[in-house]
Amino acid sequence: MYLECTCADITTTQWDKLMRGARKASYKRLVAKIKREMPELYKALSLDLNNPWADDCAQTKTHYILVWSATEYFIRK
């Protein structure tokens, strides 16, 4: 697992491509996975704090999409 990009780093066309086939993902499970496999990102984003965008997290066949502070983080599976 690694952070590939954020929505601020890519074009709308690239965003559409990355979001294709997205379905809901469990925020709680995704944060636990990030904490276990990417502790630096977990600490950098302070994922232990409340997240009002938790319900917007998703996943595709190739990516987890973490929404934090109104930013989408595309994490390659």
PDB file of N, CA, C and O in Angstrom:
ATOM      1  N   MET A   1       0.840  -1.180   0.000  1.00  0.00           N
ATOM      2  CA  MET A   1       0.000   0.000   0.000  1.00  0.00           C
ATOM      3  C   MET A   1       0.880   1.236   0.000  1.00  0.00           C
ATOM      4  O   MET A   1       1.874   1.306   0.724  1.00  0.00           O
ATOM      5  N   TYR A   2       0.502   2.219  -0.827  1.00  0.00           N
ATOM      6  CA  TYR A   2       1.225   3.482  -0.827  1.00  0.00           C
ATOM      7  C   TYR A   2       0.313   4.595  -1.327  1.00  0.00           C
ATOM      8  O   TYR A   2      -0.632   4.354  -2.079  1.00  0.00           O
ATOM      9  N   LEU A   3       0.613   5.814  -0.895  1.00  0.00           N
ATOM     10  CA  LEU A   3      -0.154   6.977  -1.327  1.00  0.00           C
ATOM     11  C   LEU A   3       0.265   7.326  -2.746  1.00  0.00           C
ATOM     12  O   LEU A   3       1.416   7.687  -2.989  1.00  0.00           O
ATOM     13  N   GLU A   4      -0.670   7.216  -3.681  1.00  0.00           N
ATOM     14  CA  GLU A   4      -0.360   7.502  -5.077  1.00  0.00           C
ATOM     15  C   GLU A   4      -0.506   8.990  -5.382  1.00  0.00           C
ATOM     16  O   GLU A   4       0.359   9.580  -6.030  1.00  0.00           O
ATOM     17  N   CYS A   5      -1.606   9.601  -4.912  1.00  0.00           N
ATOM     18  CA  CYS A   5      -1.837  11.019  -5.171  1.00  0.00           C
ATOM     19  C   CYS A   5      -3.024  11.495  -4.337  1.00  0.00           C
ATOM     20  O   CYS A   5      -3.679  10.708  -3.653  1.00  0.00           O
ATOM     21  N   THR A   6      -3.282  12.787  -4.407  1.00  0.00           N
ATOM     22  CA  THR A   6      -4.491  13.354  -3.817  1.00  0.00           C
ATOM     23  C   THR A   6      -5.279  14.027  -4.932  1.00  0.00           C
ATOM     24  O   THR A   6      -4.780  14.194  -6.045  1.00  0.00           O
ATOM     25  N   CYS A   7      -6.506  14.410  -4.628  1.00  0.00           N
ATOM     26  CA  CYS A   7      -7.327  15.060  -5.653  1.00  0.00           C
ATOM     27  C   CYS A   7      -6.734  16.400  -6.080  1.00  0.00           C
ATOM     28  O   CYS A   7      -7.027  16.882  -7.174  1.00  0.00           O
ATOM     29  N   ALA A   8      -5.909  17.003  -5.239  1.00  0.00           N
ATOM     30  CA  ALA A   8      -5.283  18.278  -5.578  1.00  0.00           C
ATOM     31  C   ALA A   8      -4.118  18.114  -6.557  1.00  0.00           C
ATOM     32  O   ALA A   8      -3.679  19.091  -7.163  1.00  0.00           O
ATOM     33  N   ASP A   9      -3.619  16.892  -6.714  1.00  0.00           N
ATOM     34  CA  ASP A   9      -2.447  16.628  -7.554  1.00  0.00           C
ATOM     35  C   ASP A   9      -2.793  16.235  -8.985  1.00  0.00           C
ATOM     36  O   ASP A   9      -1.904  16.141  -9.831  1.00  0.00           O
ATOM     37  N   ILE A  10      -4.070  16.006  -9.265  1.00  0.00           N
ATOM     38  CA  ILE A  10      -4.444  15.419 -10.555  1.00  0.00           C
ATOM     39  C   ILE A  10      -5.506  16.252 -11.268  1.00  0.00           C
ATOM     40  O   ILE A  10      -6.134  17.130 -10.675  1.00  0.00           O
ATOM     41  N   THR A  11      -5.688  15.958 -12.545  1.00  0.00           N
ATOM     42  CA  THR A  11      -6.707  16.643 -13.340  1.00  0.00           C
ATOM     43  C   THR A  11      -8.071  16.002 -13.107  1.00  0.00           C
ATOM     44  O   THR A  11      -8.169  14.920 -12.529  1.00  0.00           O
ATOM     45  N   THR A  12      -9.105  16.670 -13.556  1.00  0.00           N
ATOM     46  CA  THR A  12     -10.459  16.131 -13.440  1.00  0.00           C
ATOM     47  C   THR A  12     -10.595  14.820 -14.216  1.00  0.00           C
ATOM     48  O   THR A  12     -11.278  13.900 -13.766  1.00  0.00           O
ATOM     49  N   THR A  13      -9.957  14.735 -15.359  1.00  0.00           N
ATOM     50  CA  THR A  13      -9.994  13.508 -16.157  1.00  0.00           C
ATOM     51  C   THR A  13      -9.349  12.351 -15.402  1.00  0.00           C
ATOM     52  O   THR A  13      -9.882  11.241 -15.389  1.00  0.00           O
ATOM     53  N   GLN A  14      -8.209  12.607 -14.778  1.00  0.00           N
ATOM     54  CA  GLN A  14      -7.538  11.571 -13.989  1.00  0.00           C
ATOM     55  C   GLN A  14      -8.393  11.182 -12.782  1.00  0.00           C
ATOM     56  O   GLN A  14      -8.471  10.006 -12.424  1.00  0.00           O
ATOM     57  N   TRP A  15      -9.036  12.176 -12.155  1.00  0.00           N
ATOM     58  CA  TRP A  15      -9.899  11.912 -11.006  1.00  0.00           C
ATOM     59  C   TRP A  15     -11.049  11.001 -11.411  1.00  0.00           C
ATOM     60  O   TRP A  15     -11.363  10.038 -10.712  1.00  0.00           O
ATOM     61  N   ASP A  16     -11.681  11.311 -12.552  1.00  0.00           N
ATOM     62  CA  ASP A  16     -12.785  10.474 -13.054  1.00  0.00           C
ATOM     63  C   ASP A  16     -12.327   9.034 -13.261  1.00  0.00           C
ATOM     64  O   ASP A  16     -13.043   8.090 -12.927  1.00  0.00           O
ATOM     65  N   LYS A  17     -11.135   8.877 -13.810  1.00  0.00           N
ATOM     66  CA  LYS A  17     -10.603   7.542 -14.063  1.00  0.00           C
ATOM     67  C   LYS A  17     -10.349   6.791 -12.752  1.00  0.00           C
ATOM     68  O   LYS A  17     -10.670   5.607 -12.648  1.00  0.00           O
ATOM     69  N   LEU A  18      -9.782   7.465 -11.762  1.00  0.00           N
ATOM     70  CA  LEU A  18      -9.506   6.824 -10.480  1.00  0.00           C
ATOM     71  C   LEU A  18     -10.783   6.501  -9.706  1.00  0.00           C
ATOM     72  O   LEU A  18     -10.812   5.541  -8.936  1.00  0.00           O
ATOM     73  N   MET A  19     -11.831   7.290  -9.903  1.00  0.00           N
ATOM     74  CA  MET A  19     -13.085   7.083  -9.178  1.00  0.00           C
ATOM     75  C   MET A  19     -14.003   6.060  -9.851  1.00  0.00           C
ATOM     76  O   MET A  19     -14.988   5.626  -9.253  1.00  0.00           O
ATOM     77  N   ARG A  20     -13.691   5.678 -11.072  1.00  0.00           N
ATOM     78  CA  ARG A  20     -14.537   4.737 -11.817  1.00  0.00           C
ATOM     79  C   ARG A  20     -14.706   3.436 -11.029  1.00  0.00           C
ATOM     80  O   ARG A  20     -13.727   2.810 -10.624  1.00  0.00           O
ATOM     81  N   GLY A  21     -15.946   3.048 -10.823  1.00  0.00           N
ATOM     82  CA  GLY A  21     -16.246   1.804 -10.118  1.00  0.00           C
ATOM     83  C   GLY A  21     -16.140   1.903  -8.603  1.00  0.00           C
ATOM     84  O   GLY A  21     -16.148   0.880  -7.917  1.00  0.00           O
ATOM     85  N   ALA A  22     -16.039   3.115  -8.071  1.00  0.00           N
ATOM     86  CA  ALA A  22     -15.885   3.288  -6.624  1.00  0.00           C
ATOM     87  C   ALA A  22     -17.152   2.866  -5.886  1.00  0.00           C
ATOM     88  O   ALA A  22     -18.274   3.110  -6.329  1.00  0.00           O
ATOM     89  N   ARG A  23     -16.926   2.226  -4.748  1.00  0.00           N
ATOM     90  CA  ARG A  23     -18.036   1.849  -3.877  1.00  0.00           C
ATOM     91  C   ARG A  23     -17.646   2.202  -2.449  1.00  0.00           C
ATOM     92  O   ARG A  23     -16.469   2.397  -2.146  1.00  0.00           O
ATOM     93  N   LYS A  24     -18.633   2.281  -1.587  1.00  0.00           N
ATOM     94  CA  LYS A  24     -18.394   2.672  -0.196  1.00  0.00           C
ATOM     95  C   LYS A  24     -17.352   1.769   0.464  1.00  0.00           C
ATOM     96  O   LYS A  24     -17.247   0.578   0.170  1.00  0.00           O
ATOM     97  N   ALA A  25     -16.595   2.380   1.360  1.00  0.00           N
ATOM     98  CA  ALA A  25     -15.612   1.630   2.145  1.00  0.00           C
ATOM     99  C   ALA A  25     -15.795   2.000   3.607  1.00  0.00           C
ATOM    100  O   ALA A  25     -16.208   3.115   3.926  1.00  0.00           O
ATOM    101  N   SER A  26     -15.492   1.077   4.477  1.00  0.00           N
ATOM    102  CA  SER A  26     -15.570   1.328   5.908  1.00  0.00           C
ATOM    103  C   SER A  26     -14.414   2.233   6.340  1.00  0.00           C
ATOM    104  O   SER A  26     -13.246   1.858   6.229  1.00  0.00           O
ATOM    105  N   TYR A  27     -14.747   3.412   6.827  1.00  0.00           N
ATOM    106  CA  TYR A  27     -13.729   4.348   7.290  1.00  0.00           C
ATOM    107  C   TYR A  27     -12.925   3.737   8.430  1.00  0.00           C
ATOM    108  O   TYR A  27     -11.698   3.842   8.457  1.00  0.00           O
ATOM    109  N   LYS A  28     -13.612   3.105   9.364  1.00  0.00           N
ATOM    110  CA  LYS A  28     -12.949   2.521  10.530  1.00  0.00           C
ATOM    111  C   LYS A  28     -11.923   1.462  10.110  1.00  0.00           C
ATOM    112  O   LYS A  28     -10.803   1.445  10.621  1.00  0.00           O
ATOM    113  N   ARG A  29     -12.301   0.587   9.190  1.00  0.00           N
ATOM    114  CA  ARG A  29     -11.379  -0.451   8.722  1.00  0.00           C
ATOM    115  C   ARG A  29     -10.217   0.143   7.915  1.00  0.00           C
ATOM    116  O   ARG A  29      -9.075  -0.301   8.032  1.00  0.00           O
ATOM    117  N   LEU A  30     -10.530   1.150   7.100  1.00  0.00           N
ATOM    118  CA  LEU A  30      -9.484   1.775   6.291  1.00  0.00           C
ATOM    119  C   LEU A  30      -8.456   2.465   7.177  1.00  0.00           C
ATOM    120  O   LEU A  30      -7.255   2.336   6.945  1.00  0.00           O
ATOM    121  N   VAL A  31      -8.910   3.190   8.183  1.00  0.00           N
ATOM    122  CA  VAL A  31      -7.976   3.870   9.092  1.00  0.00           C
ATOM    123  C   VAL A  31      -7.136   2.847   9.856  1.00  0.00           C
ATOM    124  O   VAL A  31      -5.940   3.059  10.058  1.00  0.00           O
ATOM    125  N   ALA A  32      -7.743   1.751  10.278  1.00  0.00           N
ATOM    126  CA  ALA A  32      -6.986   0.707  10.975  1.00  0.00           C
ATOM    127  C   ALA A  32      -5.916   0.115  10.064  1.00  0.00           C
ATOM    128  O   ALA A  32      -4.801  -0.157  10.512  1.00  0.00           O
ATOM    129  N   LYS A  33      -6.242  -0.084   8.807  1.00  0.00           N
ATOM    130  CA  LYS A  33      -5.283  -0.625   7.825  1.00  0.00           C
ATOM    131  C   LYS A  33      -4.149   0.373   7.589  1.00  0.00           C
ATOM    132  O   LYS A  33      -2.984  -0.015   7.513  1.00  0.00           O
ATOM    133  N   ILE A  34      -4.489   1.655   7.474  1.00  0.00           N
ATOM    134  CA  ILE A  34      -3.468   2.693   7.285  1.00  0.00           C
ATOM    135  C   ILE A  34      -2.569   2.760   8.519  1.00  0.00           C
ATOM    136  O   ILE A  34      -1.349   2.869   8.393  1.00  0.00           O
ATOM    137  N   LYS A  35      -3.160   2.695   9.697  1.00  0.00           N
ATOM    138  CA  LYS A  35      -2.374   2.744  10.933  1.00  0.00           C
ATOM    139  C   LYS A  35      -1.378   1.587  10.983  1.00  0.00           C
ATOM    140  O   LYS A  35      -0.239   1.759  11.415  1.00  0.00           O
ATOM    141  N   ARG A  36      -1.810   0.419  10.542  1.00  0.00           N
ATOM    142  CA  ARG A  36      -0.978  -0.786  10.573  1.00  0.00           C
ATOM    143  C   ARG A  36       0.092  -0.785   9.475  1.00  0.00           C
ATOM    144  O   ARG A  36       1.243  -1.137   9.729  1.00  0.00           O
ATOM    145  N   GLU A  37      -0.293  -0.385   8.244  1.00  0.00           N
ATOM    146  CA  GLU A  37       0.606  -0.516   7.095  1.00  0.00           C
ATOM    147  C   GLU A  37       1.302   0.772   6.670  1.00  0.00           C
ATOM    148  O   GLU A  37       2.324   0.733   5.984  1.00  0.00           O
ATOM    149  N   MET A  38       0.745   1.923   7.080  1.00  0.00           N
ATOM    150  CA  MET A  38       1.322   3.214   6.695  1.00  0.00           C
ATOM    151  C   MET A  38       1.321   4.160   7.905  1.00  0.00           C
ATOM    152  O   MET A  38       0.678   5.209   7.864  1.00  0.00           O
ATOM    153  N   PRO A  39       2.032   3.802   8.973  1.00  0.00           N
ATOM    154  CA  PRO A  39       1.968   4.607  10.202  1.00  0.00           C
ATOM    155  C   PRO A  39       2.400   6.062  10.019  1.00  0.00           C
ATOM    156  O   PRO A  39       1.924   6.942  10.736  1.00  0.00           O
ATOM    157  N   GLU A  40       3.297   6.323   9.064  1.00  0.00           N
ATOM    158  CA  GLU A  40       3.733   7.702   8.827  1.00  0.00           C
ATOM    159  C   GLU A  40       2.566   8.568   8.323  1.00  0.00           C
ATOM    160  O   GLU A  40       2.399   9.708   8.758  1.00  0.00           O
ATOM    161  N   LEU A  41       1.768   8.017   7.409  1.00  0.00           N
ATOM    162  CA  LEU A  41       0.608   8.740   6.885  1.00  0.00           C
ATOM    163  C   LEU A  41      -0.434   8.923   7.980  1.00  0.00           C
ATOM    164  O   LEU A  41      -1.039   9.989   8.095  1.00  0.00           O
ATOM    165  N   TYR A  42      -0.644   7.891   8.779  1.00  0.00           N
ATOM    166  CA  TYR A  42      -1.593   7.963   9.886  1.00  0.00           C
ATOM    167  C   TYR A  42      -1.238   9.126  10.817  1.00  0.00           C
ATOM    168  O   TYR A  42      -2.107   9.906  11.208  1.00  0.00           O
ATOM    169  N   LYS A  43       0.031   9.233  11.161  1.00  0.00           N
ATOM    170  CA  LYS A  43       0.486  10.308  12.049  1.00  0.00           C
ATOM    171  C   LYS A  43       0.442  11.664  11.358  1.00  0.00           C
ATOM    172  O   LYS A  43       0.017  12.648  11.962  1.00  0.00           O
ATOM    173  N   ALA A  44       0.877  11.732  10.097  1.00  0.00           N
ATOM    174  CA  ALA A  44       0.917  12.998   9.369  1.00  0.00           C
ATOM    175  C   ALA A  44      -0.474  13.618   9.203  1.00  0.00           C
ATOM    176  O   ALA A  44      -0.626  14.839   9.251  1.00  0.00           O
ATOM    177  N   LEU A  45      -1.485  12.767   9.009  1.00  0.00           N
ATOM    178  CA  LEU A  45      -2.850  13.262   8.824  1.00  0.00           C
ATOM    179  C   LEU A  45      -3.633  13.352  10.133  1.00  0.00           C
ATOM    180  O   LEU A  45      -4.761  13.844  10.145  1.00  0.00           O
ATOM    181  N   SER A  46      -3.046  12.883  11.227  1.00  0.00           N
ATOM    182  CA  SER A  46      -3.729  12.866  12.528  1.00  0.00           C
ATOM    183  C   SER A  46      -5.074  12.147  12.423  1.00  0.00           C
ATOM    184  O   SER A  46      -6.117  12.685  12.793  1.00  0.00           O
ATOM    185  N   LEU A  47      -5.021  10.921  11.910  1.00  0.00           N
ATOM    186  CA  LEU A  47      -6.249  10.166  11.670  1.00  0.00           C
ATOM    187  C   LEU A  47      -6.940   9.699  12.943  1.00  0.00           C
ATOM    188  O   LEU A  47      -7.999   9.076  12.879  1.00  0.00           O
ATOM    189  N   ASP A  48      -6.353   9.994  14.099  1.00  0.00           N
ATOM    190  CA  ASP A  48      -7.009   9.671  15.355  1.00  0.00           C
ATOM    191  C   ASP A  48      -8.070  10.717  15.725  1.00  0.00           C
ATOM    192  O   ASP A  48      -8.821  10.518  16.680  1.00  0.00           O
ATOM    193  N   LEU A  49      -8.138  11.813  14.990  1.00  0.00           N
ATOM    194  CA  LEU A  49      -9.130  12.865  15.242  1.00  0.00           C
ATOM    195  C   LEU A  49     -10.435  12.577  14.507  1.00  0.00           C
ATOM    196  O   LEU A  49     -10.480  11.751  13.596  1.00  0.00           O
ATOM    197  N   ASN A  50     -11.490  13.271  14.916  1.00  0.00           N
ATOM    198  CA  ASN A  50     -12.803  13.112  14.278  1.00  0.00           C
ATOM    199  C   ASN A  50     -12.753  13.547  12.817  1.00  0.00           C
ATOM    200  O   ASN A  50     -12.089  14.525  12.474  1.00  0.00           O
ATOM    201  N   ASN A  51     -13.464  12.811  11.957  1.00  0.00           N
ATOM    202  CA  ASN A  51     -13.484  13.112  10.531  1.00  0.00           C
ATOM    203  C   ASN A  51     -14.926  13.255  10.046  1.00  0.00           C
ATOM    204  O   ASN A  51     -15.639  12.258   9.936  1.00  0.00           O
ATOM    205  N   PRO A  52     -15.361  14.481   9.755  1.00  0.00           N
ATOM    206  CA  PRO A  52     -16.733  14.667   9.269  1.00  0.00           C
ATOM    207  C   PRO A  52     -16.967  14.104   7.863  1.00  0.00           C
ATOM    208  O   PRO A  52     -18.114  14.009   7.425  1.00  0.00           O
ATOM    209  N   TRP A  53     -15.908  13.734   7.159  1.00  0.00           N
ATOM    210  CA  TRP A  53     -16.024  13.183   5.804  1.00  0.00           C
ATOM    211  C   TRP A  53     -15.890  11.661   5.791  1.00  0.00           C
ATOM    212  O   TRP A  53     -15.710  11.070   4.727  1.00  0.00           O
ATOM    213  N   ALA A  54     -15.975  11.035   6.928  1.00  0.00           N
ATOM    214  CA  ALA A  54     -15.771   9.590   7.035  1.00  0.00           C
ATOM    215  C   ALA A  54     -16.710   8.801   6.130  1.00  0.00           C
ATOM    216  O   ALA A  54     -16.311   7.773   5.583  1.00  0.00           O
ATOM    217  N   ASP A  55     -17.932   9.253   5.965  1.00  0.00           N
ATOM    218  CA  ASP A  55     -18.904   8.526   5.140  1.00  0.00           C
ATOM    219  C   ASP A  55     -18.615   8.613   3.644  1.00  0.00           C
ATOM    220  O   ASP A  55     -19.252   7.919   2.852  1.00  0.00           O
ATOM    221  N   ASP A  56     -17.672   9.448   3.253  1.00  0.00           N
ATOM    222  CA  ASP A  56     -17.350   9.621   1.832  1.00  0.00           C
ATOM    223  C   ASP A  56     -16.215   8.711   1.360  1.00  0.00           C
ATOM    224  O   ASP A  56     -15.866   8.732   0.179  1.00  0.00           O
ATOM    225  N   CYS A  57     -15.643   7.928   2.245  1.00  0.00           N
ATOM    226  CA  CYS A  57     -14.548   7.034   1.859  1.00  0.00           C
ATOM    227  C   CYS A  57     -15.067   5.945   0.931  1.00  0.00           C
ATOM    228  O   CYS A  57     -16.214   5.510   1.032  1.00  0.00           O
ATOM    229  N   ALA A  58     -14.193   5.516   0.024  1.00  0.00           N
ATOM    230  CA  ALA A  58     -14.594   4.531  -0.983  1.00  0.00           C
ATOM    231  C   ALA A  58     -13.400   3.654  -1.328  1.00  0.00           C
ATOM    232  O   ALA A  58     -12.292   3.839  -0.826  1.00  0.00           O
ATOM    233  N   GLN A  59     -13.673   2.685  -2.209  1.00  0.00           N
ATOM    234  CA  GLN A  59     -12.590   1.864  -2.747  1.00  0.00           C
ATOM    235  C   GLN A  59     -12.950   1.408  -4.149  1.00  0.00           C
ATOM    236  O   GLN A  59     -14.123   1.277  -4.501  1.00  0.00           O
ATOM    237  N   THR A  60     -11.915   1.170  -4.937  1.00  0.00           N
ATOM    238  CA  THR A  60     -12.066   0.600  -6.270  1.00  0.00           C
ATOM    239  C   THR A  60     -11.256  -0.699  -6.275  1.00  0.00           C
ATOM    240  O   THR A  60     -10.752  -1.122  -5.234  1.00  0.00           O
ATOM    241  N   LYS A  61     -11.135  -1.322  -7.430  1.00  0.00           N
ATOM    242  CA  LYS A  61     -10.332  -2.545  -7.512  1.00  0.00           C
ATOM    243  C   LYS A  61      -8.860  -2.280  -7.221  1.00  0.00           C
ATOM    244  O   LYS A  61      -8.144  -3.176  -6.772  1.00  0.00           O
ATOM    245  N   THR A  62      -8.403  -1.053  -7.476  1.00  0.00           N
ATOM    246  CA  THR A  62      -6.980  -0.760  -7.339  1.00  0.00           C
ATOM    247  C   THR A  62      -6.634   0.215  -6.216  1.00  0.00           C
ATOM    248  O   THR A  62      -5.472   0.304  -5.820  1.00  0.00           O
ATOM    249  N   HIS A  63      -7.618   0.947  -5.698  1.00  0.00           N
ATOM    250  CA  HIS A  63      -7.331   2.006  -4.728  1.00  0.00           C
ATOM    251  C   HIS A  63      -8.313   2.029  -3.559  1.00  0.00           C
ATOM    252  O   HIS A  63      -9.477   1.647  -3.682  1.00  0.00           O
ATOM    253  N   TYR A  64      -7.794   2.493  -2.419  1.00  0.00           N
ATOM    254  CA  TYR A  64      -8.640   2.953  -1.325  1.00  0.00           C
ATOM    255  C   TYR A  64      -8.706   4.463  -1.476  1.00  0.00           C
ATOM    256  O   TYR A  64      -7.711   5.092  -1.834  1.00  0.00           O
ATOM    257  N   ILE A  65      -9.852   5.047  -1.210  1.00  0.00           N
ATOM    258  CA  ILE A  65     -10.009   6.489  -1.334  1.00  0.00           C
ATOM    259  C   ILE A  65     -10.400   7.026   0.031  1.00  0.00           C
ATOM    260  O   ILE A  65     -11.554   6.927   0.450  1.00  0.00           O
ATOM    261  N   LEU A  66      -9.426   7.594   0.711  1.00  0.00           N
ATOM    262  CA  LEU A  66      -9.625   8.174   2.029  1.00  0.00           C
ATOM    263  C   LEU A  66      -9.973   9.643   1.852  1.00  0.00           C
ATOM    264  O   LEU A  66      -9.226  10.385   1.214  1.00  0.00           O
ATOM    265  N   VAL A  67     -11.086  10.066   2.404  1.00  0.00           N
ATOM    266  CA  VAL A  67     -11.459  11.484   2.367  1.00  0.00           C
ATOM    267  C   VAL A  67     -11.191  12.051   3.752  1.00  0.00           C
ATOM    268  O   VAL A  67     -11.794  11.638   4.743  1.00  0.00           O
ATOM    269  N   TRP A  68     -10.273  13.006   3.794  1.00  0.00           N
ATOM    270  CA  TRP A  68      -9.857  13.613   5.044  1.00  0.00           C
ATOM    271  C   TRP A  68      -9.651  15.095   4.801  1.00  0.00           C
ATOM    272  O   TRP A  68      -8.925  15.485   3.887  1.00  0.00           O
ATOM    273  N   SER A  69     -10.287  15.922   5.615  1.00  0.00           N
ATOM    274  CA  SER A  69     -10.166  17.375   5.503  1.00  0.00           C
ATOM    275  C   SER A  69     -10.532  17.845   4.093  1.00  0.00           C
ATOM    276  O   SER A  69      -9.867  18.701   3.511  1.00  0.00           O
ATOM    277  N   ALA A  70     -11.606  17.260   3.564  1.00  0.00           N
ATOM    278  CA  ALA A  70     -12.148  17.586   2.237  1.00  0.00           C
ATOM    279  C   ALA A  70     -11.158  17.309   1.104  1.00  0.00           C
ATOM    280  O   ALA A  70     -11.264  17.899   0.030  1.00  0.00           O
ATOM    281  N   THR A  71     -10.210  16.423   1.340  1.00  0.00           N
ATOM    282  CA  THR A  71      -9.234  16.030   0.326  1.00  0.00           C
ATOM    283  C   THR A  71      -9.323  14.520   0.141  1.00  0.00           C
ATOM    284  O   THR A  71      -9.384  13.775   1.120  1.00  0.00           O
ATOM    285  N   GLU A  72      -9.331  14.073  -1.090  1.00  0.00           N
ATOM    286  CA  GLU A  72      -9.341  12.643  -1.387  1.00  0.00           C
ATOM    287  C   GLU A  72      -7.907  12.152  -1.561  1.00  0.00           C
ATOM    288  O   GLU A  72      -7.148  12.667  -2.381  1.00  0.00           O
ATOM    289  N   TYR A  73      -7.566  11.156  -0.779  1.00  0.00           N
ATOM    290  CA  TYR A  73      -6.247  10.532  -0.841  1.00  0.00           C
ATOM    291  C   TYR A  73      -6.414   9.189  -1.542  1.00  0.00           C
ATOM    292  O   TYR A  73      -7.133   8.317  -1.054  1.00  0.00           O
ATOM    293  N   PHE A  74      -5.757   9.022  -2.677  1.00  0.00           N
ATOM    294  CA  PHE A  74      -5.838   7.790  -3.460  1.00  0.00           C
ATOM    295  C   PHE A  74      -4.675   6.897  -3.046  1.00  0.00           C
ATOM    296  O   PHE A  74      -3.518   7.171  -3.364  1.00  0.00           O
ATOM    297  N   ILE A  75      -5.003   5.834  -2.336  1.00  0.00           N
ATOM    298  CA  ILE A  75      -4.002   4.930  -1.796  1.00  0.00           C
ATOM    299  C   ILE A  75      -4.056   3.636  -2.609  1.00  0.00           C
ATOM    300  O   ILE A  75      -5.070   2.937  -2.622  1.00  0.00           O
ATOM    301  N   ARG A  76      -2.963   3.335  -3.275  1.00  0.00           N
ATOM    302  CA  ARG A  76      -2.870   2.119  -4.094  1.00  0.00           C
ATOM    303  C   ARG A  76      -2.893   0.907  -3.183  1.00  0.00           C
ATOM    304  O   ARG A  76      -2.173   0.856  -2.185  1.00  0.00           O
ATOM    305  N   LYS A  77      -3.728  -0.075  -3.531  1.00  0.00           N
ATOM    306  CA  LYS A  77      -3.837  -1.295  -2.722  1.00  0.00           C
ATOM    307  C   LYS A  77      -2.577  -2.143  -2.849  1.00  0.00           C
ATOM    308  O   LYS A  77      -2.486  -3.209  -2.239  1.00  0.00           O
TER     309      LYS A  77
END
